[in-house]
Amino acid sequence: MTNFRKVKHISANLLKLIVLMLSLLSLPAFAQDDDESLSEIAQVQQAIRKKEFLKAEHICLRMLSKHPTDNDIRHLLSHALIFQLRFPEADSLLRKVLESDTNLPGTYWYMGLSAERQGKDLKAVGLFKEYVAKTPNPLNVNVSAWLHAASGFRRMMHKEGINTAQFDEMIYLYNHYLEAIPTEVYADNIQTFIENVKLRKPIPGQKLIWDEKGE
């Protein structure tokens, strides 16, 4: 495709917003608004959706005082800590979960979120891919993991660059995500990015560094 319609590229800030929204929306929804009518787990999930992360942390700590080795609660606590930017605490907690069970998909999901928000893009990509691999039933995979992983490669492209294999995987992951959620609100922006970046595929042995601002 030698001629293509020039459109506005999705901005870096918009990319971050997409990832943040998906991180928060990955929790199941509850109809109740009255905290008293919800279980403690549901209260934590509701607090996270409302971005009340300190409240979520306090509820998790209260539950852990009764069930100190419950990994579901540990996962939720790590989520609350990550979104308070308390990465060392979250990472330490997730390492403890990993020591107790290496096969819990959620551990890799939250480790991926933590790495992503710390700017450790290559590590985050690997963790989201591990999350998908560790999920026994493909139907249970949170498909936004593909978006997180693809966007990790995209951020790498902006900075240190990506090689041919990473480029191909980024395109594959974005397409896989769009196939799973064709009604994605930012689908047009993602598709436009794919069409434009394909014209810049690096040859073997070279890297693509492109900030999406110039030709």
N, C-alpha and C positions, 0 to 999 in steps of 0.2 A: 504494500500500500504506500505509494510515493506521495500522494497528496491527502492531507487529512484536515478536518475542520479544527481550527484552534479554539480551545475552550479553556476556561479558567481551571487551573489545577487545584486539587484539594490542598489546603494549607496544612502546615505541620501542626498548627494548633487544632484544626478540625480533626486531623488524624488522632491526636491525643484524646479529643472529646469522644470520638467514636469508641475507642478502646476503653475509656473510663466508663461510658454509659453501659457498654456490654459487660464490664466487670461487675457493675452494680445490679444490672438486670438479670444476671445469671441465677439469682436467688429466686425460689418459687414465690408466687404471689399469695397473699392472704386477704380475705375480704374484710376481716374484722379490723376496727380501728381502736377498740378499747383494749389497752394492754392487759387488763385483768382477765379478759376472756381468752387470752392467748397462752399457749405453753411457753416456757422460758426459751426454748429453741426458736419458736416463732417470734417471740419478742426481740431476740437478737437479730433475726433476719429482717424484721420490720425496721429496727433501728438502723441497720446497715443501709437499707433502701432509702431511708430518710437522711442518710449521711450523719447520723448521730453515733459516731464511732466510739466515743468515750463511754456512752451509755451501753453500747453493745459489749464493750470490754468488761464493764463492771458486772453485767449479767453473766458473761462467760466465766469470770473469776468466781462468782458465787456458785455457779454450777460445778466448776472444777474443784471447789472445796469439798463437794460431796462425791464427785466422780473424777478423781485426779488423772486417770489414765484414759478417759473417753476421748478418742481421736476425732470424733465429729465436733465436739466442743472445742478441741484444740484447733481444728481447722477454722472454725468461726472466729476464735480469738485471734488467730494469725491474720485473718481478713481485717478485723478491726484495727490491729496494730499496723498493718501495711498502709492502710489509708490514713493513719495518723503519722505516717513517715517514720515509724519506729522500727526500722528494718532489722537492726541487730537482734532485737527481742523476737520479732516475727521469725527470722531465719533460725535462731536458736531453738525456738519452739518447734518449728517444722523439722529440724534435724532430729529432735527427740521422737517425733512421730515416725520419721523414716527409720529410726533405729528399732522401733517396735514393730513396724510392718512396712516392707518395701513395696507392697503391691496395692496400696491405696491410691487410686487415681487422683483424688482430691489433694493429696500432698504435693504432687507435681504441679497441679493447677496453681495452688497458692504460692509455691516456690517460683513458678513462672511469673505470677503477678508481681512478686517482690523484686525479682531480677529486672523485670521490665521497668518498674518505677524507679529503679536505681540506675537505669541507663545501661544495664548489662545485656545488650540486645542479643548477642550470639548465645549466651547462656539461657536467656528467656526462650529463644526459639527452640533450643534443645529440650527444655523442660515442658513446653506445651506439646511438642511432638511425643515426649515420653508419657504425658497425660493421656493422649489419644491411644498410644500403644498399650497402656495399662488398663484402659477401660474395656472390660470383657465383652460387652455387647455394644457393637458400633452404633446401635440405635440410641444408646444412652450418652453418647458423646456430646458435650456442649460444643456445638459447631463453631462458636466464636473462637475456639482454640485455633482454628485455621486462620482466622483473621488476625489474631494476636501474633501468630508465628510469621505470617506474611508481612505484617507491619513491622516486625522486628527486622526482617531483611531490608525492608524499605528504609528504615532509619539508619541501618548500616550503610546503605547506598548513599545516603546524604553525607555521611562522615568518612569512614575508612574505605568504603567501596565494597562491592560484592563481585565474586567471580562468576563464571558461566554457570556452574552447577547451582550456586545460590540464587542466581537470577532465574534460572528455569524453575527452581523449587518455589520461589516467590510467586511467579506467575501461576504455577499449578495450584498453590494454596489459595490464592485469591479466587481463581476460577472455581475451585472446589467449594469455597465458601459461598460464592454467588449462586452456584447450582443448588446448594442446600437451602439458601434463603434468597430466592429471586426477588422478593418484595422488600429486601433490605433498603432502608430509607436513603442510604448513601450509595446505592448500587450504581447509579449513573456516574458518580464521581470516581468510584473504584474502576468501573469499566473504561472510563476515559483515561485514567492513569495507565491501565494495562495497555491500551492501544498506543499511547504515546511512548511508553517506556520500551515497548517491543522494538521500536525503531533504533534503540540504543543498546541492544544486546551486546555484551562484551564478547570478543573473540577469545578462544582458549588461551590462557596465559596472561590475560589482562583483566583489569577490574573496571567496573562502571562506578564512577563517582559523579552523582548528579543531584543537585539540590532542588530540582523541578522548577527553578526560577528562570533559567536561561535555556537557550537552544542547544 
